[in-house]
Amino acid sequence: MKTRPLAIALVAVAALLAACDPATEQEEEKQTPPELQVAKSALPRAVAPAVPASDLDALVAGNQAFALDLYRALREPGKNLLTSPHSISTALAMAFAGARNETESQMASTLHFTLPQERLHTALNGLDQLLASRGQGASGKDGLPFRLSVVNAAWGERTYQFEPPYLDTLAVNYGAGLNLLDFQGAPEASRLTINDWVASQTEDRIRDLLPASSITSLTRLVLTNAVYFNAAWAEPFALETTSDQPFTLLDGTQVQVPTMHASLDYKYAEGVDWQAVELPYDGDELSMVALRPMGELAAFEDGLDAAKLDAIVAALATQPVDLALPRFSFEWNSSLKDALKSLGMEAPFAAAADFSGINGGREPLSISDVIHKTFIGLDEAGTEAAAATAVIMAGNGGPVDRVEMKLDKPFVFLIRDVQTGAVVFLGRVVDPR
C-alpha cells in the first residue's frame, strides 16, 4: 500500500471534523474524545465500499464458525455465557492488519478469515455499514429509537512509531484514528480514558472494560470495538401474561423465574434433538433465535457446528406457537487469551510474534491480552445488549506473564521489618470468617 502522510495534532473535535468526509462526521465525532492527540491517516473512511456478495458471504460464514468454536472454548458448567463474535472478530481484525508470517496464518486459521487481507478489511467495513443502516424508523425497548451501533477506536503510545500503511487501513476500513496516550508514563490514566470511551459508546452498559493493571508501561497499542443494541420486539409480550414459572437447572433442581408468554405466529422448527423459534425485532431486520435442546445441553453444544446452525435457521417456518420465555439480565466478562490459544492462535501472544506491519519491526510487538465484556437484558418490551472488546498489544519483548496466586486455602503469614528482617508477627489463616 502506498504510504500516506499523517496528520498529527493536538486539536479539539471540531477541528478534526473539519477535515473529515461529511458522510463520516457523525461517526468521527462519536469516536474521538476531545483534546486527545491523534495520529491520523489523511484518508477518509470508505463509505459504501464495493463488496462482492461472495466476499460478504465468506466473511459471515467465517465469523459464524469462529463464534461456535469460541463458544465451546468458553462455556463453563452451570454458568451463563454471552459473547459478541462480531465485536471480537473486528477488534482482532485490526491487529490482523499488521500481522505477518506465522502470526498472520495462525490468526487467519483461528478466526476463520478466508479472504486475503485487503478484501477482508473491505468486507468488514461493508458489513459494519450494513449493520449501521438497520432499524430505520424502528423502536427500541425503552421507547427511544432502535439502536445498533458498532464503533472502533485505536489507542497508541504517543512516542511510538506506527507504519503509515497500517494507519491507512484503520482509517479507511474501521473509521479509526490512532488516539495517542502516555502508556509509558501514565498507564492508569490511559486505562481510564479507554474505559470512559467504551462506556460512552455503550450507554454506560459496559463499564471498566480494562481491569486494573491491564495497561502497563509496556503497552504500545490497544484496539477497541464497542457494540450497542437496543430494540423492541415486533410483537411485545403483554405484561399481564408474565408469571413465575419453574425453570430446571442443569443439576435437575427447579427454580421459579418470571416467565413471559405469547401465542403468536412465529418462525419455528424442530429436529430430533432440538426446537428452535425466531423472535423478530421491530423493523424485522434483526431477530433472536432461541434453541432448546431436547436432551443434554452439553451434547447439543458439542454437535452444534456451522452446518447444523445453518440447517436449523433454514428450517424455520411460520406457524402458531405458544411461547414461554423467561425474563433475564446478566453481565459476562473474561480474558479470551487462553481460549484463543487453545483454538490455535498461539503465535500472536508469543514474544516472537510478527506484527511488523504495525511498527515496521522496530521492536518486538505481541498481543498481551484480549478482553471481552458483555451485557444483555431481555423483557416484555424487547432486548438491550452491549459488548466491548480490547486487544492489548505490548512491546519490549512481548507481554509480561503474570503469576496467579489465590489464597483460597489455609495459609501462613508474617509481618516483618524489611531493613532488618525481624519478624514482628507470624500466623496462619485456616478460616477467614
N, C-alpha and C positions, 0 to 999 in steps of 0.2 A: 504494500500500500504506500502511496506517495506521502512523504512527510508534510504535515501541515503546520503553519505557525500556531503558537499557543498564545491565548490572551490570559495573562496572569495579572490580577489587580486586586486591591483591597477596595471593594466598592459595595454600595447598597444594592438591594434587589432591583430597584427601579433602573439603575444604570445598567445592570446586567440585561434586563429585559429589552432595553433599547436596541441591543444588537441581535436580538433573537428573531427567528422567524415568527410572524404573527400567529401561525397555527399552533405554535408550542409555547406561547406566552403564559397561558394559564398553568401549564404543567411546570414550567421553569419557576414560576412564582411560588408554586406549592413546594417544590423540591429544594430550593436554595435558601437556606437560612440567611437572615440579614447579617451584613458586616462580616461575612466569612471570606477569607482569601480563597480564590477559586482558580484552579488551573483548568482551562477550557480549550478544547479543540475549537478552531474557527468554524467548524462545520455545524450546521443545524441538524436537528433530528429529522430523519427521513419520514415524511408524512405520507401515509397510504402507500407503502412500498409495494412494488410489483412482486408478489409471492406466488409462484406456481402452486396450483392446488395439490400437486403431488408432494411438494416440499412441506406444505402445511399439514397434510395427512401424515407424512413421515415424522414430523415433529410431535404431533399429538399422540401418535401411536407409541413413539419412544418415551414420551413423558408418562404415558399410562403404564407402560411396562416397568419403568423406574419406580413409579408410585407404588405398585404392588410389591416389587422387590423390597422397597424401603419399609412398607407396612409390615411385612413379615419379619424384617430385621428388628423393628422397634417394638412390636407387640410384647406385652408382659401379662402373665396370667392375672386375671381379676382386675385389671386396670383399664381405664378409658384411654383412647388414643385419638389424636386429631393432628393431621399434618396438612400443609398446603403444598402439594407437589409442584405446582406452578411457581410458587414463590421460591422453593428450594432450587429447582432447575434453573430459574432465571438468575438468581444470585450466583450460583456456581458457573453458569454460562459466562458471566462477566469475568470470572477468574480463568475459565477455559480459554477465553480470547487471548490470554498471554501464555498459555501452556504450550510446551514443545516436547517432541520426542516421546519417551515412555510416559511422562506425566500426562501429556495430551492423550495418548492412546488409552491409558487406564481410565481417565475421566470420561472419554467418549464411550468406552465399553460399559462402565458402571451406570452412567446417566442415560444410556441408550441414545446417544447423539449419533445418528447415522448420516447426517448431512455434513459436507465439508464446512470448515469454519465460516467462510463468508456467507454461504447460503443459510447456515444455521442461525446466525445473528440476525439476518434479514427476516427469516421466518419468525423468530421470536418477536421482533419488532412488529411484524404484521399481526401476529396473534394478540399481542398486548393491545394494539389499537382496535382490533375487533372486539375484544372484551370491554374496552372503554366505551364502545358505541352501544352497548347493551342497555336495555331498560329505559329508553327514551319515553317519557310520559308515564312510566310505571311508578308504583308507590313502594316505600319502604315499610318495614314492620312498625316503625314509630310514627307513621303518618306523614313523614317528610318524603321527598322524592327518593326513588330507588337509587342505591349507590353501589357501584362496583369499581373500585379504584385500585390500580396497580401502578406503583411508582418505584423508581430505583434511585439510588444515590451512591456515590463512591467517596471515600474519606481517606486522604493520603497524608503521610508525614510531610511537613512543609519543607524540609530540607532535602527530600528525596528526589531523584531524577526518574521520571516516568517517560516511557517511549511515546513520542507523538502519534505514531500509528495506533497504539493501544488507546490513547485518549480519543482518537477519531472514532474507534469502534464504540466506545462508551457513549459518545455524543450522538452519533448517527443512529444507533440501534437501540439505545437504552435511555436516551434523553438525559444522560447523567454527566454533569461536570464533576471535576475532582475537587471536593471541598478540602482545603489544606488545614490540618490541625497539628498541634505540637504534641505528638505522641511521645517523643523523647523527653521533653521537659515537663509536660503536664498530662500524663496518661489518664488520670482520673477525670480531669475536666473534659478531656476529649471524649471519654466514655459517656459522660453525662450529656454532652452535646448530641451525640449519636442517638442516645436513648430518648432525648427530647424530640428529635426529628421523627423517630419511629412512633412515639405516642401521638404526635400531631397528625401523622398520616393515617392512623387507625382509630381516630376519635377517642383516644385515651384507652382503648381496649388492650393494647399491648404496651405495657409499661415495663421499664427495666429489662429490656431485651438482653443487654450485655451485663452480666453479673459482675460484682466487684472482682478486681484483679484479672479480668479477661483482656483488658488492654494494658500493655506494658511498654517500657521504653524500647523494646524490640519490635513493636508493631509498626509496620510500614504502610499497610493498606487494609481498609475494611470496606467490603462491598455489601450493600444492604438492599433488600427488596421488602416492600410492605404492601399487603393486600387488605382491603376493607370491603365487606359485603353487607348490605342491608336491604332486604326485600320482603315484601308482603306476599303471602300465599295468593295464588289466583282465586282460590276459594277459602277464605279464612274459616277456622274452626269456631263454632259457636261456644262462647264461654260457659253457657249453662249445661253443655253436654260433658264438660270436664268433671271427672270424679276420681277418687282414689281407687286404684285397681292393683291387683297383685302383679309383681314383676319377679320372675325367677332368676336368681343369681347363678353363677357358674357352679357353685357348690350345692345347688339344689334348694337352698333356702329361699323363702319368698319375702319380699318387702312390698309395702304399699307406696305407690307413687301416683302423683296427679297425671291422669291419662286423658288425652283429647280423643273425641270420637267424631266421625263423619260417615255418612252414607251417600257416596257420590260416584260419578263415573270417573275412574282413574285408569291410567295405563297400568296393566297388571300382567304378570306371567308367573308360571311355576314350573319347576322341574322335579327330578327325583329327590334332590336334597336341598331345595331352596324354594322360597317365594320371593317375588320382587314387586314393588309398587313404586310408581313415579308420581311425585307431587310437584306440579308446576308452580312457579312464582309468577307474580303479576307481570304481565307483558309476554308471558310464555316463551321467554328467551333463555331462562335458566330453570333448573328443576333440581329436586332432591330425589335420588333413587335409594330406597331402603331395601336391604337384602336380609331376609330372615332364614337362617339355616334350619332345616328340618331335623338335623341331627346335632352332633357335637360342633361347636363353633370352631375349634382348632382344626378339625378335619376339613371343614368347609374352607377355612382360610388357606390351608395347605394346598387345596386344589384350585384356588381362585387365581388363575393367570389371565393375561390379557385376552386370550382367545375365548375363555369362558365368560369373562365380563362382557365382551362384545356380543356373544351369543345371547346372554341374558337381556341386554338392552335391546337387541334386535327383536327379541320375542315379545316385548311389551306391546299390549294391545288394549284398547279401551273397553272396559266393561264395568258393571256396577260392583262396587267394593264397599264392604263395611269395615272401616279402618279404625284401629285403635293405636294411638301413637303417644308415648309418654313425653311430657314436657321435660326438657333437660337444659342444663347450662353448666359448662365446665371450662377450665383452662388446662393447657398442656404445654410443657416446655422441656427441652432436652438438648444436650450436645449431640450432634449427628456424627461426630468423628468416628467413633467405634463402629457404628452401623455402616458408614460409607467404606471404611477399611475392610469390614467383613464382606462387603459386596465386590471387593477387588480394587478399590481406589486407595492403594497404599502409597504409591509414589508421590502424589501431591502433598502428603503430610511428612514426608521424609526430608532430612537435611539436604539430600541430593536432588530434590525436586527441581524441575526446569520450568521456570516461569520467566524465561529471558525475554519473552515478548512484552512483558510489562516493564522491566527495568534494564533491558539490554544485556543482562548477565553480569552487571557490575557488582552484584552482591548476591549470595545465595538467598533465595526467597521461597518460602513454602507456606502451606496453609497450616495454621496452628489450631484452628477450631472452626466448626460450622455450628452455629447456634440457631435454634428454631423455637418459636413460641407462638401459640395459637389460642384462640378463644372462640366459643360458639354458644349461642343462646337461641333456643327454639321454643316458641309458644304458639298460642292460638292465632296470633296476628301474622307471624312469619318467622324469618330467621335473620340473625345478625351473626356475622363471623369475621374474624380478623386473624391475620398471620403476619409474621415478620421473620426474615432470615438474615443472618450476618455471617459473611465469610471473612474470617480474620487471617491476615497474612503477615508473617514475621520474617525479619532478616537476621543478619549476623549468625549464619549457620543454622537457621531454622528455628522452630518453636522450642520453648523450654518445656521439657516433660515434667509434669508435676506429680509428686508422690501423694497418694491419697492415704490419709490416716483417720480412721473413725474410732473414736473412743466409745465403742458400743458394747464393751465388756469390762469386767473389773480391771482396774489399772492402779499403778503406783505413781505417786507424785512427790516432788520435793521442791522446796523453796530455798534457794542458795544465794550467797553473796558472790557476784560474778568475779570481782577482783581477787578475792582470797579463796574462793571455792568452799567457803564454810556453809554447811548445810544448816539452815535455820529451821526448816520444817521438813518432815518426811512422813508420808502417809500413804494410804491406799483408798480407793473408792470401789466398793463392791455393790452398793445400792444407792444410786444418786438421788433417790426420793428423799 
